[in-house]
Amino acid sequence: MRHTIEQIVTEANKIILGKEHQIRLALACLLARGHLLIEDLPGMGKTTLSHLLARLLGMSFQRIQFTSDLLPADILGISVYDRERNSFTFHPGPIFAQFILADEVNRATPKTQSALLEAMEEHQVTIEGETRPLPEPFFVIATQNPDHHIGTFPLPESQLDRFLMRIEMGYPDSTAERKLLRGANRRDLLQSVHPVTSADELHQMQQQIPGTTVSDALLDYLQALVTFSREAPQFEHGLSPRAAQALLRAAQAWARLEGRDFVIPEDIQRVLPAVAGHRLTGGDPAVSASDLLLSSVAIP
C-alpha cells in the first residue's frame, strides 16, 4: 500500500505545489472511507486538487456546481414518464459516481445541502420510496468559501459532522508560487495525468484500514482527548462518539500512509486538527482547538 500511496503523492506534488500535507490528509480521509471539506478563498486550488485525485485514483468523477437555485433532484436524479413503455424511467443524477466534487457547497440552500446527508452517511440514496446503493468506493470532496462571502448559507452542524476532515489549502510559499508563475497552467497539466491505481485496488486498501492495530494505551490517549473536549469550559460542545470514531479511523489511515500496521500517538496528533477543527466551537480565537487539546492532554 505504501508504495502506491507514495506514487500518488509524488504525481500530485507535480501539479499541486507545496501542499504535500494537504494531499496526504485527503488520501487518509479517503482511505478511512470519510468525506473531505475544503474551506478556503477562491483560487487556492481546491477544485484542481479534486480533479487531480480523481484522475490519479482511477475513479469515476462528477462535479456538481452548487448554486442557490440547485434542487435536490438535480443531484439525486428523477423519474421521467416514458410513453413507449407506459412507465416511469429513473434517470440517475450525478451523485451516482465514485468521486463527487460538491463545488461551493455552501452556495446552495439548506434543503439542497441536505440531499447529500444520506449519501455521505450510508452510501445510498432513497428516491421516490426506493433505496438505491451508490458505487464503491464513494468519496465526496466539498469545497466552500468562507461564511462571510456574499451568497453563502452556513452548513448546519449535522452536515459538518458528516465530513471526516476539514482542511484549508492556504497560500503557497514564495518558492512554490514562483514555480506556479513560471510553469504551465495547472488545469492544462491535469490532462497529462494518468491513473496510478484503480478503484478496485483502492477499495481493497480501504478494507485494510480497520485491521490497523490500536493498543489500549493509544485508546486511553484518544479517550483522554475526547473527554477533555467535553469537560473544558472553552468549548460549547465536546467531541461526539462519532467524532471519536472518526479520529480513530483517520489515525489508522495515517499510520498506513506512513507504512505501519499499528497506530502511534503522533498519528492522532497529525490528523487531529483536520478532524476536530470543524466540530469544536468556542474558545480563544487565537488558539486553535487542536492546539489546546494537544497541549492540555499528556500522552500516557
Short mmCIF file of the C-alpha atoms (twelve columns), coordinates in Angstrom:
data_MODEL
# 
_entry.id   MODEL 
# 
loop_
_atom_site.group_PDB 
_atom_site.id 
_atom_site.type_symbol 
_atom_site.label_atom_id 
_atom_site.label_alt_id 
_atom_site.label_comp_id 
_atom_site.label_asym_id 
_atom_site.label_seq_id 
_atom_site.Cartn_x 
_atom_site.Cartn_y 
_atom_site.Cartn_z 
_atom_site.pdbx_PDB_model_num 
ATOM 1   C CA . MET A 1   0.000   0.000  0.000   1 
ATOM 2   C CA . ARG A 2   2.706   2.497  0.925   1 
ATOM 3   C CA . HIS A 3   4.404   2.208  -2.490  1 
ATOM 4   C CA . THR A 4   1.132   3.063  -4.247  1 
ATOM 5   C CA . ILE A 5   0.447   5.958  -1.882  1 
ATOM 6   C CA . GLU A 6   3.919   7.402  -2.405  1 
ATOM 7   C CA . GLN A 7   3.413   7.209  -6.173  1 
ATOM 8   C CA . ILE A 8   0.144   9.123  -5.830  1 
ATOM 9   C CA . VAL A 9   1.749   11.763 -3.611  1 
ATOM 10  C CA . THR A 10  4.723   12.151 -5.967  1 
ATOM 11  C CA . GLU A 11  2.485   12.667 -9.001  1 
ATOM 12  C CA . ALA A 12  0.172   15.012 -7.096  1 
ATOM 13  C CA . ASN A 13  3.100   17.156 -5.951  1 
ATOM 14  C CA . LYS A 14  3.911   17.862 -9.601  1 
ATOM 15  C CA . ILE A 15  0.551   19.609 -10.027 1 
ATOM 16  C CA . ILE A 16  -0.286  20.953 -6.563  1 
ATOM 17  C CA . LEU A 17  2.932   22.635 -5.456  1 
ATOM 18  C CA . GLY A 18  3.955   22.910 -1.825  1 
ATOM 19  C CA . LYS A 19  0.855   21.210 -0.379  1 
ATOM 20  C CA . GLU A 20  2.035   17.680 0.404   1 
ATOM 21  C CA . HIS A 21  0.481   17.651 3.886   1 
ATOM 22  C CA . GLN A 22  -2.948  18.569 2.499   1 
ATOM 23  C CA . ILE A 23  -2.594  15.870 -0.176  1 
ATOM 24  C CA . ARG A 24  -1.743  13.246 2.443   1 
ATOM 25  C CA . LEU A 25  -4.666  14.324 4.622   1 
ATOM 26  C CA . ALA A 26  -7.016  13.981 1.645   1 
ATOM 27  C CA . LEU A 27  -5.705  10.478 0.953   1 
ATOM 28  C CA . ALA A 28  -6.028  9.497  4.627   1 
ATOM 29  C CA . CYS A 29  -9.607  10.748 4.592   1 
ATOM 30  C CA . LEU A 30  -10.358 8.663  1.503   1 
ATOM 31  C CA . LEU A 31  -8.715  5.522  2.896   1 
ATOM 32  C CA . ALA A 32  -10.732 5.920  6.113   1 
ATOM 33  C CA . ARG A 33  -13.917 5.976  3.996   1 
ATOM 34  C CA . GLY A 34  -14.696 9.501  5.121   1 
ATOM 35  C CA . HIS A 35  -15.525 12.672 3.230   1 
ATOM 36  C CA . LEU A 36  -13.490 15.861 2.941   1 
ATOM 37  C CA . LEU A 37  -14.456 19.520 3.274   1 
ATOM 38  C CA . ILE A 38  -12.012 22.085 1.861   1 
ATOM 39  C CA . GLU A 39  -12.667 25.622 3.054   1 
ATOM 40  C CA . ASP A 40  -10.648 28.461 1.618   1 
ATOM 41  C CA . LEU A 41  -10.714 31.547 -0.549  1 
ATOM 42  C CA . PRO A 42  -11.402 31.208 -4.296  1 
ATOM 43  C CA . GLY A 43  -8.366  30.438 -6.428  1 
ATOM 44  C CA . MET A 44  -6.447  28.364 -3.877  1 
ATOM 45  C CA . GLY A 45  -6.522  25.092 -5.824  1 
ATOM 46  C CA . LYS A 46  -9.474  23.352 -4.160  1 
ATOM 47  C CA . THR A 47  -11.083 22.233 -7.409  1 
ATOM 48  C CA . THR A 48  -7.756  21.351 -9.026  1 
ATOM 49  C CA . LEU A 49  -6.904  19.043 -6.114  1 
ATOM 50  C CA . SER A 50  -10.238 17.248 -6.513  1 
ATOM 51  C CA . HIS A 51  -9.821  16.690 -10.257 1 
ATOM 52  C CA . LEU A 52  -6.245  15.545 -9.710  1 
ATOM 53  C CA . LEU A 53  -7.078  12.931 -7.075  1 
ATOM 54  C CA . ALA A 54  -9.934  11.511 -9.140  1 
ATOM 55  C CA . ARG A 55  -7.593  11.052 -12.110 1 
ATOM 56  C CA . LEU A 56  -4.771  9.511  -10.087 1 
ATOM 57  C CA . LEU A 57  -7.107  7.098  -8.329  1 
ATOM 58  C CA . GLY A 58  -8.919  5.945  -11.465 1 
ATOM 59  C CA . MET A 59  -12.366 6.753  -10.067 1 
ATOM 60  C CA . SER A 60  -15.454 7.812  -11.997 1 
ATOM 61  C CA . PHE A 61  -15.854 11.542 -11.400 1 
ATOM 62  C CA . GLN A 62  -18.741 14.001 -11.301 1 
ATOM 63  C CA . ARG A 63  -18.618 17.677 -10.447 1 
ATOM 64  C CA . ILE A 64  -21.754 19.303 -9.047  1 
ATOM 65  C CA . GLN A 65  -21.709 23.093 -9.054  1 
ATOM 66  C CA . PHE A 66  -23.839 24.199 -6.131  1 
ATOM 67  C CA . THR A 67  -25.869 27.350 -6.716  1 
ATOM 68  C CA . SER A 68  -28.813 28.974 -4.968  1 
ATOM 69  C CA . ASP A 69  -31.304 27.529 -7.494  1 
ATOM 70  C CA . LEU A 70  -29.961 23.947 -7.412  1 
ATOM 71  C CA . LEU A 71  -32.625 21.387 -6.430  1 
ATOM 72  C CA . PRO A 72  -32.222 18.002 -4.709  1 
ATOM 73  C CA . ALA A 73  -33.457 16.264 -7.877  1 
ATOM 74  C CA . ASP A 74  -30.560 17.876 -9.782  1 
ATOM 75  C CA . ILE A 75  -28.226 15.886 -7.533  1 
ATOM 76  C CA . LEU A 76  -30.082 12.623 -6.934  1 
ATOM 77  C CA . GLY A 77  -31.953 12.137 -10.216 1 
ATOM 78  C CA . ILE A 78  -35.570 11.998 -11.306 1 
ATOM 79  C CA . SER A 79  -38.089 9.638  -12.865 1 
ATOM 80  C CA . VAL A 80  -39.413 10.638 -16.290 1 
ATOM 81  C CA . TYR A 81  -42.524 9.171  -17.901 1 
ATOM 82  C CA . ASP A 82  -41.770 7.057  -20.980 1 
ATOM 83  C CA . ARG A 83  -44.748 6.954  -23.350 1 
ATOM 84  C CA . GLU A 84  -43.477 3.987  -25.320 1 
ATOM 85  C CA . ARG A 85  -43.078 1.834  -22.231 1 
ATOM 86  C CA . ASN A 86  -46.061 3.386  -20.464 1 
ATOM 87  C CA . SER A 87  -43.994 3.648  -17.284 1 
ATOM 88  C CA . PHE A 88  -41.605 5.906  -15.457 1 
ATOM 89  C CA . THR A 89  -37.866 5.537  -16.093 1 
ATOM 90  C CA . PHE A 90  -35.383 6.677  -13.493 1 
ATOM 91  C CA . HIS A 91  -32.584 8.931  -14.726 1 
ATOM 92  C CA . PRO A 92  -29.773 8.889  -12.133 1 
ATOM 93  C CA . GLY A 93  -28.222 12.184 -11.091 1 
ATOM 94  C CA . PRO A 94  -24.525 12.981 -10.779 1 
ATOM 95  C CA . ILE A 95  -24.425 11.556 -7.236  1 
ATOM 96  C CA . PHE A 96  -24.108 8.076  -8.806  1 
ATOM 97  C CA . ALA A 97  -20.354 8.310  -9.286  1 
ATOM 98  C CA . GLN A 98  -17.431 7.157  -7.171  1 
ATOM 99  C CA . PHE A 99  -15.822 10.568 -6.719  1 
ATOM 100 C CA . ILE A 100 -18.077 13.592 -6.199  1 
ATOM 101 C CA . LEU A 101 -16.889 17.188 -6.171  1 
ATOM 102 C CA . ALA A 102 -19.556 19.315 -4.483  1 
ATOM 103 C CA . ASP A 103 -18.173 22.674 -5.561  1 
ATOM 104 C CA . GLU A 104 -19.064 25.707 -3.407  1 
ATOM 105 C CA . VAL A 105 -21.491 23.588 -1.399  1 
ATOM 106 C CA . ASN A 106 -22.482 26.467 0.885   1 
ATOM 107 C CA . ARG A 107 -23.953 28.456 -2.006  1 
ATOM 108 C CA . ALA A 108 -26.926 26.084 -2.180  1 
ATOM 109 C CA . THR A 109 -29.943 26.283 0.114   1 
ATOM 110 C CA . PRO A 110 -30.104 24.064 3.225   1 
ATOM 111 C CA . LYS A 111 -32.749 21.885 1.526   1 
ATOM 112 C CA . THR A 112 -30.356 21.088 -1.317  1 
ATOM 113 C CA . GLN A 113 -27.392 20.644 1.024   1 
ATOM 114 C CA . SER A 114 -29.385 18.031 2.932   1 
ATOM 115 C CA . ALA A 115 -29.663 15.903 -0.231  1 
ATOM 116 C CA . LEU A 116 -26.064 14.845 0.437   1 
ATOM 117 C CA . LEU A 117 -26.642 13.638 4.009   1 
ATOM 118 C CA . GLU A 118 -27.917 10.116 3.352   1 
ATOM 119 C CA . ALA A 119 -25.430 9.589  0.521   1 
ATOM 120 C CA . MET A 120 -22.464 10.583 2.665   1 
ATOM 121 C CA . GLU A 121 -23.516 8.652  5.760   1 
ATOM 122 C CA . GLU A 122 -24.965 5.448  4.292   1 
ATOM 123 C CA . HIS A 123 -23.573 5.349  0.726   1 
ATOM 124 C CA . GLN A 124 -27.116 5.108  -0.619  1 
ATOM 125 C CA . VAL A 125 -29.964 7.415  -1.595  1 
ATOM 126 C CA . THR A 126 -33.703 6.990  -1.217  1 
ATOM 127 C CA . ILE A 127 -35.648 8.406  -4.150  1 
ATOM 128 C CA . GLU A 128 -39.416 8.098  -4.561  1 
ATOM 129 C CA . GLY A 129 -39.552 5.419  -1.887  1 
ATOM 130 C CA . GLU A 130 -36.816 3.246  -3.398  1 
ATOM 131 C CA . THR A 131 -33.338 2.880  -1.901  1 
ATOM 132 C CA . ARG A 132 -30.541 2.833  -4.441  1 
ATOM 133 C CA . PRO A 133 -26.936 1.947  -3.493  1 
ATOM 134 C CA . LEU A 134 -24.087 4.165  -4.589  1 
ATOM 135 C CA . PRO A 135 -20.924 2.792  -6.225  1 
ATOM 136 C CA . GLU A 136 -17.946 1.780  -4.109  1 
ATOM 137 C CA . PRO A 137 -15.633 3.328  -3.242  1 
ATOM 138 C CA . PHE A 138 -17.686 6.505  -2.711  1 
ATOM 139 C CA . PHE A 139 -15.943 9.746  -1.798  1 
ATOM 140 C CA . VAL A 140 -17.209 13.322 -1.546  1 
ATOM 141 C CA . ILE A 141 -14.972 16.368 -1.594  1 
ATOM 142 C CA . ALA A 142 -16.952 19.507 -0.878  1 
ATOM 143 C CA . THR A 143 -15.467 22.968 -1.271  1 
ATOM 144 C CA . GLN A 144 -16.814 26.066 0.359   1 
ATOM 145 C CA . ASN A 145 -15.951 29.716 0.512   1 
ATOM 146 C CA . PRO A 146 -15.683 31.462 3.896   1 
ATOM 147 C CA . ASP A 147 -19.068 32.168 5.511   1 
ATOM 148 C CA . HIS A 148 -18.672 35.930 5.296   1 
ATOM 149 C CA . HIS A 149 -18.707 35.807 1.481   1 
ATOM 150 C CA . ILE A 150 -21.848 37.077 -0.227  1 
ATOM 151 C CA . GLY A 151 -24.431 34.447 -1.176  1 
ATOM 152 C CA . THR A 152 -23.397 31.674 1.205   1 
ATOM 153 C CA . PHE A 153 -25.553 29.511 3.505   1 
ATOM 154 C CA . PRO A 154 -23.639 28.163 6.532   1 
ATOM 155 C CA . LEU A 155 -23.522 24.373 6.709   1 
ATOM 156 C CA . PRO A 156 -25.508 23.069 9.710   1 
ATOM 157 C CA . GLU A 157 -23.641 21.155 12.415  1 
ATOM 158 C CA . SER A 158 -25.327 17.906 11.391  1 
ATOM 159 C CA . GLN A 159 -23.835 18.165 7.906   1 
ATOM 160 C CA . LEU A 160 -20.440 19.398 9.069   1 
ATOM 161 C CA . ASP A 161 -20.225 16.287 11.245  1 
ATOM 162 C CA . ARG A 162 -20.633 14.108 8.127   1 
ATOM 163 C CA . PHE A 163 -17.231 15.292 6.946   1 
ATOM 164 C CA . LEU A 164 -14.423 13.265 8.451   1 
ATOM 165 C CA . MET A 165 -11.973 16.120 7.870   1 
ATOM 166 C CA . ARG A 166 -11.890 19.799 7.041   1 
ATOM 167 C CA . ILE A 167 -8.715  21.309 5.639   1 
ATOM 168 C CA . GLU A 168 -7.527  24.595 4.183   1 
ATOM 169 C CA . MET A 169 -5.188  24.904 1.229   1 
ATOM 170 C CA . GLY A 170 -3.607  28.195 2.298   1 
ATOM 171 C CA . TYR A 171 -1.344  30.478 0.303   1 
ATOM 172 C CA . PRO A 172 1.697   28.863 -1.362  1 
ATOM 173 C CA . ASP A 173 5.161   29.760 -0.148  1 
ATOM 174 C CA . SER A 174 7.304   32.016 -2.322  1 
ATOM 175 C CA . THR A 175 9.187   29.127 -3.966  1 
ATOM 176 C CA . ALA A 176 6.023   27.266 -4.935  1 
ATOM 177 C CA . GLU A 177 4.355   30.442 -6.150  1 
ATOM 178 C CA . ARG A 178 7.327   31.280 -8.352  1 
ATOM 179 C CA . LYS A 179 7.052   27.823 -9.950  1 
ATOM 180 C CA . LEU A 180 3.337   28.443 -10.498 1 
ATOM 181 C CA . LEU A 181 4.088   31.742 -12.225 1 
ATOM 182 C CA . ARG A 182 6.835   30.249 -14.381 1 
ATOM 183 C CA . GLY A 183 5.095   26.961 -15.167 1 
ATOM 184 C CA . ALA A 184 2.153   25.870 -17.270 1 
ATOM 185 C CA . ASN A 185 -1.464  26.281 -16.244 1 
ATOM 186 C CA . ARG A 186 -2.325  23.679 -13.620 1 
ATOM 187 C CA . ARG A 187 -5.608  22.767 -15.361 1 
ATOM 188 C CA . ASP A 188 -3.718  22.100 -18.590 1 
ATOM 189 C CA . LEU A 189 -1.288  19.813 -16.759 1 
ATOM 190 C CA . LEU A 190 -4.206  17.738 -15.472 1 
ATOM 191 C CA . GLN A 191 -4.781  16.419 -18.989 1 
ATOM 192 C CA . SER A 192 -1.448  14.584 -18.866 1 
ATOM 193 C CA . VAL A 193 -2.167  12.838 -15.538 1 
ATOM 194 C CA . HIS A 194 -2.701  9.072  -15.709 1 
ATOM 195 C CA . PRO A 195 -4.158  6.753  -13.039 1 
ATOM 196 C CA . VAL A 196 -1.684  5.322  -10.547 1 
ATOM 197 C CA . THR A 197 -4.158  2.820  -9.119  1 
ATOM 198 C CA . SER A 198 -7.695  1.593  -9.796  1 
ATOM 199 C CA . ALA A 199 -10.949 1.959  -7.923  1 
ATOM 200 C CA . ASP A 200 -10.916 -1.766 -7.109  1 
ATOM 201 C CA . GLU A 201 -7.416  -1.589 -5.643  1 
ATOM 202 C CA . LEU A 202 -8.389  1.496  -3.687  1 
ATOM 203 C CA . HIS A 203 -11.400 -0.353 -2.265  1 
ATOM 204 C CA . GLN A 204 -9.076  -3.164 -1.146  1 
ATOM 205 C CA . MET A 205 -6.798  -0.637 0.584   1 
ATOM 206 C CA . GLN A 206 -9.794  0.836  2.405   1 
ATOM 207 C CA . GLN A 207 -10.661 -2.601 3.738   1 
ATOM 208 C CA . GLN A 208 -7.196  -2.882 5.333   1 
ATOM 209 C CA . ILE A 209 -7.626  0.237  7.481   1 
ATOM 210 C CA . PRO A 210 -9.846  -1.279 10.249  1 
ATOM 211 C CA . GLY A 211 -7.237  -4.010 10.729  1 
ATOM 212 C CA . THR A 212 -4.578  -1.478 11.769  1 
ATOM 213 C CA . THR A 213 -3.557  -2.355 15.337  1 
ATOM 214 C CA . VAL A 214 -4.618  0.036  18.105  1 
ATOM 215 C CA . SER A 215 -3.248  -0.591 21.605  1 
ATOM 216 C CA . ASP A 216 -5.170  0.024  24.841  1 
ATOM 217 C CA . ALA A 217 -2.716  2.790  25.752  1 
ATOM 218 C CA . LEU A 218 -3.433  4.503  22.429  1 
ATOM 219 C CA . LEU A 219 -7.169  4.310  23.082  1 
ATOM 220 C CA . ASP A 220 -6.536  5.802  26.541  1 
ATOM 221 C CA . TYR A 221 -4.873  8.788  24.849  1 
ATOM 222 C CA . LEU A 222 -7.674  9.192  22.324  1 
ATOM 223 C CA . GLN A 223 -10.350 8.991  25.013  1 
ATOM 224 C CA . ALA A 224 -8.460  11.489 27.165  1 
ATOM 225 C CA . LEU A 225 -8.517  13.985 24.272  1 
ATOM 226 C CA . VAL A 226 -12.233 13.420 23.720  1 
ATOM 227 C CA . THR A 227 -13.032 13.697 27.436  1 
ATOM 228 C CA . PHE A 228 -11.080 16.948 27.760  1 
ATOM 229 C CA . SER A 229 -13.043 18.450 24.842  1 
ATOM 230 C CA . ARG A 230 -16.301 17.609 26.658  1 
ATOM 231 C CA . GLU A 231 -15.240 18.942 30.048  1 
ATOM 232 C CA . ALA A 232 -13.234 22.021 29.055  1 
ATOM 233 C CA . PRO A 233 -15.209 25.264 29.515  1 
ATOM 234 C CA . GLN A 234 -13.584 26.708 26.388  1 
ATOM 235 C CA . PHE A 235 -15.778 24.620 24.090  1 
ATOM 236 C CA . GLU A 236 -19.532 24.901 23.665  1 
ATOM 237 C CA . HIS A 237 -19.826 21.192 22.886  1 
ATOM 238 C CA . GLY A 238 -17.290 18.390 23.086  1 
ATOM 239 C CA . LEU A 239 -16.437 15.746 20.513  1 
ATOM 240 C CA . SER A 240 -19.242 13.248 19.944  1 
ATOM 241 C CA . PRO A 241 -18.816 9.447  19.873  1 
ATOM 242 C CA . ARG A 242 -18.961 9.655  16.068  1 
ATOM 243 C CA . ALA A 243 -16.146 12.221 16.148  1 
ATOM 244 C CA . ALA A 244 -14.099 9.879  18.351  1 
ATOM 245 C CA . GLN A 245 -14.604 7.068  15.841  1 
ATOM 246 C CA . ALA A 246 -13.638 9.449  13.028  1 
ATOM 247 C CA . LEU A 247 -10.437 10.391 14.847  1 
ATOM 248 C CA . LEU A 248 -9.532  6.734  15.298  1 
ATOM 249 C CA . ARG A 249 -10.190 5.844  11.637  1 
ATOM 250 C CA . ALA A 250 -8.202  8.836  10.446  1 
ATOM 251 C CA . ALA A 251 -5.271  7.894  12.688  1 
ATOM 252 C CA . GLN A 252 -5.363  4.304  11.407  1 
ATOM 253 C CA . ALA A 253 -5.303  5.576  7.820   1 
ATOM 254 C CA . TRP A 254 -2.405  7.938  8.593   1 
ATOM 255 C CA . ALA A 255 -0.452  5.043  10.099  1 
ATOM 256 C CA . ARG A 256 -0.903  3.106  6.854   1 
ATOM 257 C CA . LEU A 257 0.295   6.129  4.881   1 
ATOM 258 C CA . GLU A 258 3.448   6.009  6.995   1 
ATOM 259 C CA . GLY A 259 3.931   2.317  6.213   1 
ATOM 260 C CA . ARG A 260 2.904   0.956  9.617   1 
ATOM 261 C CA . ASP A 261 0.188   -1.515 10.584  1 
ATOM 262 C CA . PHE A 262 -0.145  -0.027 14.087  1 
ATOM 263 C CA . VAL A 263 -1.104  3.418  15.383  1 
ATOM 264 C CA . ILE A 264 1.151   5.646  17.492  1 
ATOM 265 C CA . PRO A 265 0.200   8.906  19.296  1 
ATOM 266 C CA . GLU A 266 1.852   11.002 16.582  1 
ATOM 267 C CA . ASP A 267 -0.704  9.660  14.083  1 
ATOM 268 C CA . ILE A 268 -3.527  11.086 16.186  1 
ATOM 269 C CA . GLN A 269 -1.666  14.385 16.537  1 
ATOM 270 C CA . ARG A 270 -1.203  14.727 12.768  1 
ATOM 271 C CA . VAL A 271 -4.880  14.236 11.912  1 
ATOM 272 C CA . LEU A 272 -6.479  15.902 14.965  1 
ATOM 273 C CA . PRO A 273 -6.593  19.462 13.543  1 
ATOM 274 C CA . ALA A 274 -8.433  18.285 10.427  1 
ATOM 275 C CA . VAL A 275 -10.826 16.012 12.335  1 
ATOM 276 C CA . ALA A 276 -11.646 18.219 15.343  1 
ATOM 277 C CA . GLY A 277 -11.338 21.743 13.946  1 
ATOM 278 C CA . HIS A 278 -14.841 21.926 12.426  1 
ATOM 279 C CA . ARG A 279 -16.505 20.055 15.294  1 
ATOM 280 C CA . LEU A 280 -15.377 22.257 18.191  1 
ATOM 281 C CA . THR A 281 -16.657 25.800 18.635  1 
ATOM 282 C CA . GLY A 282 -15.831 28.425 21.210  1 
ATOM 283 C CA . GLY A 283 -12.583 29.118 22.965  1 
ATOM 284 C CA . ASP A 284 -9.879  31.685 22.301  1 
ATOM 285 C CA . PRO A 285 -9.783  32.558 18.564  1 
ATOM 286 C CA . ALA A 286 -6.001  32.979 18.855  1 
ATOM 287 C CA . VAL A 287 -5.565  29.326 19.920  1 
ATOM 288 C CA . SER A 288 -6.843  26.531 17.707  1 
ATOM 289 C CA . ALA A 289 -8.950  23.783 19.255  1 
ATOM 290 C CA . SER A 290 -6.402  21.125 18.329  1 
ATOM 291 C CA . ASP A 291 -3.503  23.084 19.871  1 
ATOM 292 C CA . LEU A 292 -5.472  23.452 23.105  1 
ATOM 293 C CA . LEU A 293 -6.267  19.724 23.187  1 
ATOM 294 C CA . LEU A 294 -2.716  18.604 22.425  1 
ATOM 295 C CA . SER A 295 -1.151  20.982 24.949  1 
ATOM 296 C CA . SER A 296 -3.599  20.027 27.698  1 
ATOM 297 C CA . VAL A 297 -3.621  16.228 27.374  1 
ATOM 298 C CA . ALA A 298 -0.397  14.326 28.002  1 
ATOM 299 C CA . ILE A 299 0.497   11.134 26.152  1 
ATOM 300 C CA . PRO A 300 0.136   8.216  28.600  1 
# 
